[in-house]
Amino acid sequence: MPTFDHRDRRTLALMWRGLTGTVTVDLFLDPGEASRRADAIWTAAAARAHQRLVVRRHYGPDDARAAALGIASRPTAVFFDAAGRDSGTRLTVVPAGYVFQTVVAHVRYLSVSDRQVPALLAPVLPRLTRPIVVRVEASANCPYCPHAIRVAERWAAAAPDRVRTLVVDGLAVPGHGEGLPRVSMTDGAETWRAEWSGVLPEREWVARLLPVLDLS
C-alpha cells in the first residue's frame, strides 16, 4: 500500500531531525481498511524518525491496553511524550493529508521536555473542576483543520488529567461533513457544551469555554 514517495520520505526524515526525545504511539487496529491505511502510514513515518518514534501495535477488541486507555474505535493512536506520559490525545482519523501535518508537529512537540502551558490556557486550568473533552471533527483534505487539531492537542498535553482531546473523521459523522473543522467541548457528564464550526483563534476558544464553566 503506497504511502510516501521518495521525496516525501526524504522531507519527512529532515522534519524528524527536530526530535529531541523518543515519542511512543500506541496504535490500536482492527482488520478494516482504515486500520491498514493507518498502519502503513505509521510504519513509513517511524522508519524515518531516527529511532525517535516508537509505534506499538495492539489488535483485538478485548485488548486490556485498549480498555485501560478508553479506546472505543479503531484505528486509534494514543501519544506518549518523551517522559512516557499520556499526552491526552486520541487520534481516530487516518493520519493522511493535512492531518498528517498535525501528527508530525505533535510528535515534535511531545519530544521536547520543557514544554510550557499555553498562555491562554493557563488561567483556565484552575477553573476546570472536572475533566473536559475537546472533540475535533477533521478530514485529511481540510486545510483549515490542522489549526484546530493543534490547539486541542496542546491543551491536552498541558493538562492530560483535566483535558482529553479526541480527533475524529468529520466526513464519517452524519450531517457534519461540511463546515470542518467542527469543535465541541464538554465535561464527562455532558452538563454543558460549547461548540462551533470553522477556524477560530485560540483566544476565542477560551471565550467560548469560560461562560459555560461559570454555569457549571
N, CA, C and O of each residue as an XYZ file, in Angstrom:
864
protein
N       0.848     -1.192      0.000
C       0.000      0.000      0.000
C       0.888      1.248      0.000
O       1.614      1.470      0.969
N       0.853      2.075     -1.064
C       1.735      3.233     -1.130
C       1.382      4.263     -0.066
O       0.209      4.473      0.239
N       2.395      4.898      0.493
C       2.178      5.943      1.477
C       2.963      7.197      1.103
O       2.369      8.245      0.851
N       4.294      7.102      1.064
C       5.117      8.242      0.727
C       6.036      7.887     -0.438
O       6.560      6.775     -0.508
N       6.229      8.852     -1.361
C       7.216      8.614     -2.407
C       8.598      8.999     -1.874
O       8.742      9.396     -0.718
N       9.611      8.873     -2.738
C      10.985      9.105     -2.293
C      11.167     10.527     -1.763
O      11.821     10.724     -0.738
N      10.607     11.502     -2.438
C      10.751     12.890     -1.998
C      10.067     13.111     -0.653
O      10.598     13.804      0.215
N       8.875     12.512     -0.487
C       8.172     12.628      0.790
C       9.004     12.039      1.921
O       9.115     12.639      2.991
N       9.590     10.868      1.689
C      10.373     10.216      2.740
C      11.597     11.047      3.114
O      11.965     11.135      4.286
N      12.217     11.649      2.113
C      13.382     12.490      2.392
C      12.968     13.722      3.202
O      13.651     14.104      4.153
N      11.853     14.336      2.821
C      11.363     15.504      3.553
C      11.008     15.144      4.985
O      11.305     15.891      5.917
N      10.370     13.991      5.152
C       9.990     13.561      6.483
C      11.210     13.308      7.362
O      11.214     13.665      8.540
N      12.230     12.702      6.801
C      13.447     12.465      7.566
C      14.056     13.766      8.051
O      14.572     13.830      9.167
N      14.002     14.819      7.218
C      14.510     16.124      7.629
C      13.651     16.718      8.741
O      14.174     17.311      9.685
N      12.354     16.563      8.633
C      11.458     17.101      9.659
C      11.658     16.387     10.991
O      11.578     17.010     12.050
N      11.916     15.094     10.941
C      12.104     14.328     12.169
C      13.405     14.672     12.870
O      13.574     14.324     14.038
N      14.322     15.337     12.205
C      15.590     15.683     12.840
C      15.388     16.585     14.058
O      16.272     16.694     14.908
N      14.225     17.229     14.139
C      13.940     18.089     15.274
C      13.540     17.345     16.530
O      13.320     17.970     17.567
N      13.439     16.023     16.467
C      13.055     15.253     17.646
C      14.205     15.221     18.641
O      15.324     14.845     18.293
N      13.927     15.617     19.883
C      14.971     15.611     20.906
C      14.805     14.470     21.890
O      15.755     14.129     22.595
N      13.638     13.876     21.959
C      13.378     12.726     22.812
C      12.549     11.719     22.052
O      12.052     12.015     20.966
N      12.394     10.534     22.607
C      11.657      9.466     21.928
C      10.183      9.510     22.313
O       9.831      9.447     23.490
N       9.344      9.618     21.315
C       7.893      9.639     21.489
C       7.341      8.261     21.152
O       7.787      7.626     20.197
N       6.374      7.801     21.935
C       5.776      6.487     21.717
C       4.313      6.655     21.337
O       3.606      7.494     21.894
N       3.872      5.850     20.384
C       2.472      5.854     19.963
C       1.919      4.447     20.130
O       2.468      3.491     19.581
N       0.842      4.318     20.882
C       0.093      3.065     20.936
C      -0.951      3.118     19.830
O      -1.803      4.007     19.813
N      -0.883      2.165     18.906
C      -1.760      2.146     17.745
C      -2.692      0.950     17.853
O      -2.253     -0.200     17.861
N      -3.988      1.242     17.938
C      -4.998      0.198     18.108
C      -5.673     -0.048     16.763
O      -6.224      0.869     16.154
N      -5.622     -1.310     16.307
C      -6.001     -1.658     14.947
C      -7.015     -2.787     14.914
O      -7.137     -3.572     15.854
N      -7.746     -2.847     13.793
C      -8.617     -3.979     13.507
C      -8.359     -4.402     12.059
O      -7.492     -3.806     11.421
N      -9.057     -5.390     11.506
C      -8.758     -5.843     10.133
C      -9.258     -4.911      9.032
O      -9.047     -5.197      7.853
N      -9.907     -3.817      9.381
C     -10.518     -2.958      8.380
C      -9.540     -2.169      7.526
O      -8.353     -2.077      7.839
N     -10.056     -1.605      6.450
C      -9.251     -0.846      5.508
C      -8.627      0.385      6.172
O      -7.458      0.691      5.936
N      -9.394      1.081      6.992
C      -8.851      2.273      7.643
C      -7.654      1.922      8.521
O      -6.663      2.652      8.538
N      -7.738      0.814      9.248
C      -6.620      0.388     10.088
C      -5.402      0.034      9.253
O      -4.273      0.339      9.639
N      -5.622     -0.604      8.116
C      -4.489     -0.962      7.255
C      -3.800      0.292      6.723
O      -2.572      0.357      6.663
N      -4.599      1.283      6.338
C      -4.015      2.535      5.856
C      -3.248      3.239      6.966
O      -2.128      3.706      6.756
N      -3.851      3.314      8.141
C      -3.191      3.978      9.268
C      -1.887      3.278      9.619
O      -0.872      3.930      9.863
N      -1.914      1.952      9.642
C      -0.718      1.181      9.990
C       0.403      1.432      8.985
O       1.562      1.590      9.370
N       0.058      1.470      7.702
C       1.066      1.707      6.667
C       1.701      3.084      6.824
O       2.911      3.231      6.656
N       0.902      4.082      7.142
C       1.419      5.442      7.301
C       2.319      5.528      8.524
O       3.396      6.121      8.466
N       1.881      4.939      9.629
C       2.694      4.974     10.845
C       4.004      4.198     10.650
O       5.049      4.605     11.157
N       3.946      3.090      9.920
C       5.153      2.311      9.656
C       6.167      3.132      8.866
O       7.352      3.164      9.199
N       5.686      3.792      7.817
C       6.579      4.619      6.998
C       7.122      5.797      7.788
O       8.286      6.166      7.628
N       6.297      6.388      8.636
C       6.735      7.537      9.425
C       7.805      7.140     10.431
O       8.816      7.829     10.569
N       7.587      6.037     11.132
C       8.548      5.595     12.145
C       9.884      5.203     11.518
O      10.936      5.374     12.135
N       9.845      4.681     10.296
C      11.073      4.243      9.636
C      12.030      5.396      9.362
O      13.232      5.180      9.203
N      11.508      6.620      9.307
C      12.338      7.787      9.008
C      12.592      8.655     10.237
O      13.121      9.759     10.106
N      12.231      8.186     11.414
C      12.274      9.030     12.607
C      13.543      8.877     13.422
O      13.577      9.285     14.583
N      14.584      8.300     12.846
C      15.879      8.203     13.518
C      15.757      7.530     14.893
O      16.440      7.906     15.846
N      14.872      6.526     14.972
C      14.637      5.758     16.195
C      14.098      6.626     17.332
O      14.255      6.283     18.503
N      13.461      7.753     16.988
C      12.864      8.631     17.987
C      11.344      8.522     18.026
O      10.683      9.249     18.767
N      10.797      7.616     17.230
C       9.356      7.365     17.241
C       9.137      5.865     17.325
O       9.524      5.122     16.423
N       8.516      5.425     18.410
C       8.229      4.010     18.627
C       6.723      3.800     18.482
O       5.934      4.467     19.151
N       6.329      2.877     17.612
C       4.916      2.566     17.396
C       4.647      1.170     17.936
O       5.242      0.195     17.477
N       3.749      1.077     18.911
C       3.360     -0.204     19.494
C       1.949     -0.541     19.008
O       1.010      0.227     19.219
N       1.816     -1.682     18.364
C       0.536     -2.056     17.756
C      -0.250     -2.988     18.671
O       0.310     -3.874     19.318
N      -1.558     -2.765     18.708
C      -2.455     -3.574     19.537
C      -3.631     -4.011     18.669
O      -4.245     -3.199     17.978
N      -3.932     -5.303     18.716
C      -5.027     -5.866     17.927
C      -6.031     -6.545     18.859
O      -5.694     -6.941     19.975
N      -7.256     -6.668     18.385
C      -8.266     -7.411     19.118
C      -9.165     -6.519     19.960
O      -8.673     -5.617     20.637
N     -10.465     -6.751     19.932
C     -11.416     -5.882     20.642
C     -11.308     -5.974     22.157
O     -11.776     -5.072     22.853
N     -10.711     -7.024     22.687
C     -10.651     -7.198     24.140
C      -9.273     -6.871     24.702
O      -8.941     -7.283     25.814
N      -8.478     -6.140     23.948
C      -7.139     -5.806     24.398
C      -7.209     -5.021     25.710
O      -7.901     -4.006     25.797
N      -6.498     -5.492     26.714
C      -6.543     -4.850     28.039
C      -6.015     -3.416     27.983
O      -6.502     -2.537     28.695
N      -5.025     -3.194     27.138
C      -4.461     -1.852     26.999
C      -5.512     -0.890     26.465
O      -5.595      0.254     26.911
N      -6.317     -1.352     25.508
C      -7.371     -0.510     24.950
C      -8.380     -0.127     26.022
O      -8.814      1.023     26.089
N      -8.748     -1.077     26.849
C      -9.703     -0.790     27.909
C      -9.132      0.219     28.896
O      -9.842      1.117     29.348
N      -7.862      0.077     29.230
C      -7.239      0.979     30.190
C      -7.171      2.407     29.667
O      -7.248      3.359     30.445
N      -7.026      2.562     28.354
C      -6.901      3.889     27.758
C      -8.224      4.422     27.220
O      -8.267      5.515     26.655
N      -9.298      3.662     27.389
C     -10.605      4.128     26.955
C     -10.796      4.163     25.457
O     -11.472      5.053     24.940
N     -10.207      3.203     24.744
C     -10.312      3.172     23.285
C     -11.668      2.611     22.871
O     -12.038      1.502     23.257
N     -12.407      3.395     22.079
C     -13.750      2.994     21.685
C     -13.853      2.587     20.222
O     -14.836      1.956     19.834
N     -12.872      2.927     19.408
C     -12.924      2.593     17.983
C     -11.506      2.389     17.473
O     -10.532      2.733     18.142
N     -11.410      1.822     16.273
C     -10.113      1.563     15.640
C     -10.165      1.959     14.164
O     -11.187      1.739     13.513
N      -9.108      2.529     13.626
C      -7.816      2.760     14.270
C      -7.840      3.950     15.220
O      -8.536      4.935     14.977
N      -7.078      3.852     16.297
C      -6.874      4.960     17.221
C      -5.401      5.002     17.609
O      -4.796      3.978     17.926
N      -4.841      6.200     17.578
C      -3.460      6.406     18.006
C      -3.461      7.203     19.304
O      -4.144      8.221     19.418
N      -2.689      6.732     20.283
C      -2.523      7.422     21.569
C      -1.061      7.817     21.690
O      -0.175      6.980     21.521
N      -0.805      9.078     21.978
C       0.550      9.618     22.000
C       1.085      9.704     23.432
O       0.378     10.127     24.346
N       2.343      9.298     23.610
C       3.037      9.416     24.891
C       4.302     10.247     24.684
O       5.055     10.011     23.739
N       4.533     11.213     25.563
C       5.668     12.108     25.382
C       6.990     11.432     25.732
O       7.020     10.248     26.069
N       8.079     12.187     25.650
C       9.412     11.611     25.842
C       9.621     11.089     27.251
O      10.526     10.288     27.482
N       8.789     11.534     28.211
C       8.867     11.028     29.584
C       7.921      9.857     29.820
O       7.823      9.351     30.937
N       7.221      9.426     28.766
C       6.303      8.298     28.881
C       4.916      8.664     29.355
O       4.125      7.772     29.660
N       4.592      9.941     29.429
C       3.284     10.389     29.903
C       2.262     10.410     28.777
O       2.566     10.820     27.657
N       1.064      9.970     29.078
C      -0.051     10.043     28.135
C      -0.305     11.511     27.815
O      -0.518     12.319     28.718
N      -0.283     11.855     26.528
C      -0.456     13.250     26.127
C      -1.902     13.696     26.165
O      -2.183     14.886     26.020
N      -2.828     12.765     26.357
C      -4.239     13.131     26.426
C      -4.956     13.168     25.094
O      -6.158     13.432     25.053
N      -4.244     12.907     23.986
C      -4.859     12.949     22.659
C      -5.160     11.553     22.146
O      -4.343     10.642     22.280
N      -6.348     11.387     21.554
C      -6.765     10.160     20.881
C      -7.085     10.517     19.429
O      -8.043     11.241     19.159
N      -6.279     10.005     18.500
C      -6.468     10.292     17.077
C      -7.148      9.098     16.420
O      -6.535      8.041     16.270
N      -8.415      9.258     16.027
C      -9.159      8.140     15.452
C      -9.333      8.267     13.940
O      -9.959      7.411     13.316
N      -8.784      9.324     13.352
C      -8.856      9.503     11.906
C      -7.548      9.007     11.295
O      -6.494      9.116     11.923
N      -7.603      8.466     10.083
C      -6.381      8.036      9.395
C      -5.475      9.253      9.205
O      -5.925     10.274      8.686
N      -4.204      9.163      9.618
C      -3.321     10.340      9.600
C      -2.759     10.643      8.217
O      -1.553     10.538      7.994
N      -3.629     11.016      7.299
C      -3.211     11.321      5.932
C      -3.402     12.810      5.658
O      -4.043     13.517      6.435
N      -2.838     13.275      4.545
C      -3.059     14.646      4.097
C      -2.724     15.688      5.148
O      -1.667     15.642      5.779
N      -3.646     16.632      5.326
C      -3.419     17.709      6.291
C      -3.345     17.183      7.719
O      -2.658     17.773      8.554
N      -4.030     16.101      8.014
C      -3.968     15.541      9.365
C      -2.558     15.043      9.663
O      -2.090     15.147     10.797
N      -1.881     14.505      8.658
C      -0.523     14.031      8.886
C       0.404     15.177      9.302
O       1.331     14.972     10.085
N       0.156     16.374      8.783
C       0.948     17.527      9.208
C       0.854     17.713     10.719
O       1.846     18.030     11.374
N      -0.343     17.515     11.267
C      -0.511     17.701     12.709
C       0.187     16.591     13.487
O       0.662     16.817     14.600
N       0.251     15.397     12.908
C       0.959     14.291     13.566
C       2.437     14.636     13.710
O       3.018     14.471     14.783
N       3.038     15.112     12.634
C       4.457     15.478     12.675
C       4.687     16.570     13.711
O       5.613     16.479     14.517
N       3.844     17.606     13.692
C       4.012     18.709     14.637
C       3.830     18.241     16.074
O       4.554     18.684     16.966
N       2.866     17.345     16.308
C       2.585     16.897     17.671
C       3.710     16.006     18.196
O       4.101     16.123     19.357
N       4.223     15.128     17.359
C       5.329     14.274     17.787
C       6.552     15.130     18.123
O       7.221     14.885     19.127
N       6.843     16.120     17.299
C       7.962     17.026     17.592
C       7.728     17.758     18.915
O       8.647     17.903     19.721
N       6.515     18.208     19.129
C       6.164     18.926     20.362
C       6.348     18.034     21.581
O       6.890     18.479     22.593
N       5.909     16.789     21.504
C       5.994     15.881     22.645
C       7.414     15.401     22.911
O       7.707     14.903     23.998
N       8.298     15.547     21.927
C       9.674     15.097     22.119
C      10.484     16.070     22.973
O      11.578     15.736     23.427
N       9.955     17.264     23.191
C      10.664     18.294     23.953
C      10.256     18.200     25.418
O       9.069     18.077     25.720
N      11.217     18.257     26.327
C      10.929     18.061     27.746
C      10.460     19.322     28.453
O       9.772     19.228     29.469
N      10.809     20.495     27.949
C      10.490     21.738     28.657
C       9.313     22.474     28.024
O       9.381     23.684     27.807
N       8.240     21.755     27.729
C       7.056     22.388     27.149
C       6.391     23.306     28.173
O       6.402     23.040     29.375
N       5.815     24.385     27.666
C       5.130     25.338     28.523
C       3.618     25.233     28.330
O       3.149     24.909     27.239
N       2.860     25.508     29.390
C       1.406     25.568     29.271
C       1.049     26.755     28.373
O       1.557     27.854     28.594
N       0.192     26.565     27.369
C      -0.193     27.694     26.518
C      -0.690     28.865     27.358
O      -1.486     28.684     28.279
N      -0.217     30.063     27.035
C      -0.515     31.232     27.862
C      -2.008     31.475     28.004
O      -2.470     31.862     29.078
N      -2.770     31.255     26.940
C      -4.207     31.500     27.002
C      -4.930     30.458     27.842
O      -6.002     30.731     28.382
N      -4.352     29.263     27.955
C      -4.999     28.203     28.720
C      -4.687     28.299     30.210
O      -5.491     27.863     31.034
N      -3.542     28.857     30.569
C      -3.088     28.856     31.966
C      -4.130     29.375     32.953
O      -4.343     28.728     33.978
N      -4.797     30.513     32.701
C      -5.788     30.987     33.683
C      -7.063     30.155     33.725
O      -7.854     30.271     34.661
N      -7.263     29.314     32.708
C      -8.468     28.489     32.668
C      -8.316     27.226     33.515
O      -9.290     26.753     34.099
N      -7.105     26.678     33.585
C      -6.903     25.386     34.239
C      -7.423     25.336     35.674
O      -8.056     24.346     36.042
N      -7.184     26.367     36.511
C      -7.709     26.281     37.878
C      -9.227     26.207     37.958
O      -9.779     25.788     38.975
N      -9.899     26.613     36.890
C     -11.362     26.619     36.890
C     -11.956     25.310     36.379
O     -13.174     25.135     36.390
N     -11.105     24.395     35.934
C     -11.588     23.099     35.456
C     -11.719     22.170     36.657
O     -10.772     21.475     37.026
N     -12.892     22.168     37.255
C     -13.116     21.351     38.451
C     -13.334     19.888     38.109
O     -13.264     19.028     38.986
N     -13.599     19.598     36.835
C     -13.711     18.219     36.371
C     -13.123     18.138     34.968
O     -13.073     19.153     34.273
N     -12.679     16.970     34.533
C     -12.066     16.848     33.207
C     -13.029     17.241     32.095
O     -14.239     17.041     32.203
N     -12.475     17.803     31.026
C     -13.273     18.137     29.859
C     -12.761     17.354     28.654
O     -11.611     16.916     28.616
N     -13.637     17.191     27.683
C     -13.287     16.520     26.432
C     -13.400     17.539     25.306
O     -14.442     18.169     25.124
N     -12.315     17.694     24.552
C     -12.312     18.544     23.365
C     -12.348     17.626     22.153
O     -11.413     16.858     21.923
N     -13.401     17.701     21.394
C     -13.587     16.831     20.226
C     -13.438     17.671     18.958
O     -14.095     18.699     18.796
N     -12.567     17.217     18.074
C     -12.338     17.915     16.810
C     -12.705     16.981     15.666
O     -12.126     15.904     15.524
N     -13.659     17.393     14.859
C     -14.005     16.654     13.650
C     -13.185     17.248     12.510
O     -13.256     18.447     12.240
N     -12.409     16.402     11.848
C     -11.477     16.872     10.829
C     -11.462     15.902      9.663
O     -12.093     14.846      9.715
N     -10.736     16.264      8.604
C     -10.546     15.344      7.481
C      -9.204     15.615      6.842
O      -8.625     16.688      7.007
N      -8.717     14.630      6.112
C      -7.386     14.715      5.509
C      -7.287     15.819      4.464
O      -6.199     16.344      4.228
N      -8.409     16.183      3.830
C      -8.368     17.182      2.758
C      -8.854     18.554      3.214
O      -9.194     19.396      2.382
N      -8.889     18.786      4.514
C      -9.366     20.063      5.060
C      -8.166     20.918      5.464
O      -7.514     20.611      6.462
N      -7.855     21.981      4.720
C      -6.672     22.797      5.048
C      -6.841     23.637      6.309
O      -5.863     24.172      6.831
N      -8.078     23.757      6.803
C      -8.333     24.566      7.996
C      -8.284     23.736      9.280
O      -8.264     24.290     10.379
N      -8.266     22.424      9.140
C      -8.348     21.553     10.314
C      -7.086     21.510     11.162
O      -7.199     21.401     12.383
N      -5.877     21.589     10.581
C      -4.691     21.491     11.420
C      -4.650     22.489     12.574
O      -4.188     22.146     13.663
N      -5.123     23.712     12.358
C      -5.109     24.696     13.449
C      -5.913     24.202     14.636
O      -5.442     24.254     15.772
N      -7.127     23.721     14.382
C      -7.980     23.246     15.474
C      -7.373     22.035     16.173
O      -7.419     21.934     17.399
N      -6.810     21.124     15.401
C      -6.203     19.934     15.997
C      -5.024     20.329     16.878
O      -4.879     19.813     17.986
N      -4.185     21.236     16.399
C      -3.007     21.617     17.160
C      -3.379     22.313     18.464
O      -2.762     22.044     19.494
N      -4.369     23.198     18.447
C      -4.789     23.856     19.693
C      -5.287     22.813     20.684
O      -4.903     22.823     21.854
N      -6.147     21.912     20.207
C      -6.711     20.889     21.093
C      -5.623     19.966     21.644
O      -5.661     19.593     22.817
N      -4.666     19.601     20.811
C      -3.580     18.726     21.269
C      -2.707     19.413     22.317
O      -2.306     18.789     23.300
N      -2.416     20.684     22.111
C      -1.602     21.412     23.092
C      -2.316     21.529     24.432
O      -1.688     21.421     25.486
N      -3.623     21.749     24.392
C      -4.388     21.826     25.631
C      -4.308     20.501     26.389
O      -4.083     20.481     27.599
N      -4.492     19.408     25.674
C      -4.447     18.101     26.339
C      -3.058     17.802     26.880
O      -2.929     17.294     27.993
N      -2.023     18.106     26.116
C      -0.665     17.833     26.565
C      -0.297     18.663     27.784
O       0.506     18.234     28.612
N      -0.887     19.864     27.897
C      -0.597     20.735     29.036
C      -1.230     20.220     30.318
O      -0.680     20.410     31.403
N      -2.383     19.571     30.202
C      -3.098     19.103     31.395
C      -3.888     17.839     31.065
O      -5.118     17.870     31.057
N      -3.193     16.718     30.788
C      -3.903     15.497     30.375
C      -4.828     14.933     31.443
O      -5.701     14.123     31.131
N      -4.656     15.346     32.700
C      -5.559     14.891     33.751
C      -6.869     15.668     33.750
O      -7.850     15.248     34.364
N      -6.878     16.822     33.045
C      -8.087     17.648     33.021
C      -8.626     17.911     31.627
O      -9.758     18.374     31.486
N      -7.845     17.628     30.593
C      -8.286     17.834     29.206
C      -7.969     16.590     28.405
O      -6.834     16.113     28.407
N      -8.974     16.063     27.720
C      -8.789     14.944     26.805
C      -9.212     15.397     25.418
O     -10.313     15.919     25.241
N      -8.338     15.200     24.427
C      -8.636     15.588     23.047
C      -8.941     14.358     22.212
O      -8.208     13.370     22.256
N     -10.014     14.421     21.460
C     -10.428     13.341     20.573
C     -10.558     13.912     19.164
O     -11.386     14.790     18.918
N      -9.733     13.409     18.238
C      -9.782     13.845     16.842
C     -10.440     12.741     16.033
O      -9.949     11.613     16.001
N     -11.549     13.061     15.378
C     -12.325     12.051     14.660
C     -12.487     12.454     13.199
O     -12.251     13.602     12.823
N     -12.893     11.490     12.390
C     -13.125     11.710     10.963
C     -14.452     12.438     10.779
O     -15.521     11.843     10.918
N     -14.375     13.725     10.467
C     -15.594     14.518     10.318
C     -16.463     14.075      9.166
O     -17.677     14.273      9.205
N     -15.869     13.471      8.120
C     -16.655     13.026      6.973
C     -17.501     11.810      7.302
O     -18.441     11.493      6.573
N     -17.177     11.120      8.400
C     -17.934      9.936      8.797
C     -19.057     10.265      9.774
O     -19.829      9.384     10.151
N     -19.152     11.539     10.187
C     -20.194     11.949     11.132
C     -21.400     12.443     10.345
O     -21.281     13.431      9.620
N     -22.560     11.792     10.460
C     -23.739     12.195      9.682
C     -24.070     13.682      9.860
O     -24.201     14.178     10.979
N     -24.200     14.374      8.725
C     -24.588     15.775      8.761
C     -23.482     16.743      9.094
O     -23.715     17.951      9.116
N     -22.265     16.245      9.357
C     -21.176     17.125      9.758
C     -20.049     17.168      8.742
O     -18.955     17.627      9.071
N     -20.272     16.713      7.539
C     -19.197     16.658      6.557
C     -18.771     18.012      6.043
O     -17.670     18.157      5.512
N     -19.636     19.016      6.194
C     -19.308     20.360      5.750
C     -19.020     21.238      6.963
O     -19.409     20.912      8.085
N     -18.336     22.349      6.726
C     -18.036     23.261      7.814
C     -16.954     22.769      8.740
O     -16.934     23.136      9.914
N     -16.044     21.939      8.235
C     -14.944     21.457      9.055
C     -13.860     22.532      9.139
O     -13.680     23.313      8.204
N     -13.141     22.570     10.260
C     -13.270     21.677     11.422
C     -14.500     22.016     12.255
O     -14.990     23.145     12.231
N     -14.976     21.047     12.974
C     -16.064     21.243     13.919
C     -15.530     20.872     15.303
O     -14.995     19.780     15.494
N     -15.675     21.767     16.247
C     -15.100     21.597     17.579
C     -16.205     21.625     18.623
O     -17.109     22.458     18.560
N     -16.128     20.718     19.575
C     -17.033     20.764     20.723
C     -16.228     20.522     21.988
O     -15.256     19.766     21.992
N     -16.649     21.177     23.056
C     -16.052     20.982     24.373
C     -17.158     20.678     25.360
O     -18.191     21.348     25.377
N     -16.939     19.666     26.182
C     -17.941     19.280     27.170
C     -17.253     18.615     28.347
O     -16.097     18.203     28.254
N     -17.978     18.511     29.461
C     -17.448     17.732     30.578
C     -17.945     16.299     30.446
O     -18.831     16.021     29.638
N     -17.392     15.407     31.218
C     -17.740     13.999     31.074
C     -19.189     13.696     31.340
O     -19.726     12.715     30.826
N     -19.838     14.535     32.147
C     -21.249     14.301     32.488
C     -22.203     14.954     31.503
O     -23.419     14.847     31.661
N     -21.665     15.641     30.470
C     -22.478     16.325     29.466
C     -23.417     17.354     30.113
O     -24.532     17.553     29.631
N     -22.981     18.005     31.192
C     -23.816     19.022     31.838
C     -23.733     20.358     31.118
O     -24.582     21.223     31.335
N     -22.738     20.546     30.273
C     -22.619     21.750     29.471
C     -21.881     21.413     28.179
O     -21.207     20.388     28.077
N     -22.021     22.289     27.209
C     -21.361     22.071     25.917
C     -21.112     23.414     25.246
O     -21.965     24.302     25.263
N     -19.928     23.547     24.656
C     -19.609     24.674     23.785
C     -19.183     24.079     22.454
O     -18.386     23.142     22.426
N     -19.700     24.606     21.352
C     -19.360     24.033     20.052
C     -19.433     25.079     18.959
O     -20.148     26.075     19.075
N     -18.679     24.836     17.892
C     -18.668     25.741     16.761
C     -18.057     25.027     15.561
O     -17.451     23.964     15.693
N     -18.229     25.634     14.388
C     -17.621     25.130     13.153
C     -16.708     26.199     12.586
O     -16.931     27.394     12.776
N     -15.679     25.750     11.886
C     -14.761     26.677     11.247
C     -13.569     27.014     12.117
O     -13.400     26.477     13.212
N     -12.746     27.916     11.607
C     -11.491     28.277     12.270
C     -11.721     29.449     13.211
O     -12.213     30.502     12.806
N     -11.356     29.251     14.482
C     -11.394     30.330     15.466
C     -10.020     30.428     16.122
O      -9.382     29.404     16.366
N      -9.557     31.638     16.412
C      -8.277     31.767     17.120
C      -8.400     31.192     18.527
O      -9.502     31.079     19.065
N      -7.267     30.831     19.118
C      -7.285     30.182     20.428
C      -7.950     31.045     21.493
O      -8.624     30.515     22.376
N      -7.780     32.342     21.430
C      -8.406     33.209     22.429
C      -9.931     33.103     22.374
O     -10.611     33.282     23.384
N     -10.464     32.806     21.173
C     -11.911     32.640     21.055
C     -12.354     31.311     21.644
O     -13.479     31.201     22.132
N     -11.499     30.306     21.608
C     -11.806     29.047     22.292
C     -12.022     29.313     23.774
O     -12.982     28.825     24.372
N     -11.124     30.087     24.357
C     -11.241     30.409     25.780
C     -12.506     31.215     26.034
O     -13.204     30.978     27.020
N     -12.808     32.170     25.152
C     -14.006     32.991     25.304
C     -15.277     32.153     25.234
O     -16.257     32.468     25.909
N     -15.279     31.092     24.432
C     -16.446     30.211     24.347
C     -16.539     29.290     25.561
O     -17.634     28.906     25.971
N     -15.384     28.936     26.138
C     -15.356     27.993     27.248
C     -15.726     28.626     28.580
O     -16.452     28.016     29.365
N     -15.250     29.825     28.851
C     -15.426     30.428     30.172
C     -16.900     30.598     30.578
O     -17.237     30.304     31.725
N     -17.791     31.061     29.685
C     -19.190     31.216     30.105
C     -19.845     29.910     30.558
O     -20.618     29.911     31.516
N     -19.545     28.796     29.881
C     -20.182     27.541     30.276
C     -19.558     27.014     31.576
O     -20.226     26.333     32.355
N     -18.280     27.328     31.806
C     -17.688     26.941     33.083
C     -18.346     27.701     34.236
O     -18.532     27.153     35.322
N     -18.695     28.963     33.992
C     -19.363     29.750     35.025
C     -20.727     29.205     35.375
O     -21.220     29.401     36.485
N     -21.354     28.501     34.399
C     -22.694     27.949     34.628
C     -22.653     26.542     35.208
O     -23.675     26.040     35.678
N     -21.511     25.908     35.183
C     -21.427     24.504     35.609
C     -21.378     24.376     37.120
O     -21.306     23.263     37.643
